[in-house]
């Protein structure tokens, strides 16, 4: 699916793509996973390897696409109200264990006009 989206963007001359993934997707360039983060990733490799491998492939496709990409990663999502106050960091660095769907959506929308995280995978949490 990611490949088709990339091809469609190229056909329409759209240069930017912002997508969403989970905190299990590694970004070794900036992440500093703590023991709990490593444990969660190990459990994912055992219990849901297809999901983790799909996320890794998603990143590989975007990385080689030639597009300006940002993959926003989040932890456990809640239905709490939007606060507009959340942290943007990396797994193990300035990161919490949850974020509301509304705050995560707020950050994703902010990336439409903000190129600070081009070619990166910020982790959004409270």
N, C-alpha and C positions, 0 to 999 in steps of 0.2 A: 504494500500500500504506500509506504513512504516513497518508494522509487517512482510510482505513478504521480504522486503529488509533486515531486521535484521536477519530473519531465513536464508536467502541466505548467508549472511556474515558469520554466524556461521558454516554453512555447508562447506564453503570454507576456514574456519579458518582465516578470516580477522577480526582483533581486533579493527579497528578504523573506525568511521563513522563521516563525517562532513556534516551537512545539513544546509539549509537556511530557515529562517522564517522572519516574520515581527516584528517590534517593539511593536506591540500589545500583543505579547506573553510575559506574565509576568515572571520575574526572581527575586522574592522577596529577595533572598539571597544577591543581589548586587544592584538592581534597587532602585532609589530614585525618583519616578515619580513626576514631577511638575504638577501644575493644568492642563496645556495644555495636558500633557501625559495622565492624568486621564480622561480628557474630551474625547480625541480620543478613549481610550479604552472603555469608556461608550457608545460612538456612535457606535463603532464596535459591542458591545454586543447587541445593538438594531437593527442595520441595517444589519450586516453580522455575526450573531451569529454562523452560521455553519463554517465559515472560522476561527473564533477565537477558537471555540471548537475543530476543527480539529487540529489546532496548539498546543493546550493544550494536546490533546491526543497523538500527535506526540512526545511531550516532555516526557510524561508519559511512552510511549513505549521505547524510548531510555534510559530513566533513569533506567528502570528495565531490560534492555537488557543484561547487563554484558559486553557490549562493551565500549571502550573509545570513548565517543561522545563529539562533540562540535556542538551546534546549533548557527550559525551566524545569527544575526538579523540586519536588516537594515531599514532605514526610507524610504522616497520617493526616488525612483530610477530615475536617469536622464541618458540621452545619452551623457553626457559630456565626453570629452577625459580623459584618465587615467592620473592622476597626480602623483600617488605614495605617495601622502600626504593625509592622512586621520586620523581621531581619532578613537581609540578603547576604548570604555568605557562601560557604562551601561545606561539604560534609565534614564534620568534626571541627569546623572553624566557624564561630558565631552562628551556631545552628541549634535549633530546638527540635522537639519531637512531634510537633503538630502545627497545622495552619488551617484557617478556615478556607473553605472553597471560595468565598467572596474575596478574601484578602489575596489569595493566590491569583484569582482572576484579575484583580486590580493591578497586581504586578505585571501579569502577562500583557494586559492592555497598555501599560506604561511603556512597554518595550517597543511598541509600534513606532514611536518617535525617538526612542533612546537607543543609541548604538553602543553604549558602554559595555554591554555584554555580548557583542558580536563575537562569534566563534568561541563561546564559552557556555558553561552549564551551571548557572547560579542555583543555589539551594535556598528556597524561601521558607521561612518558619517563624513562629512566634517564640 
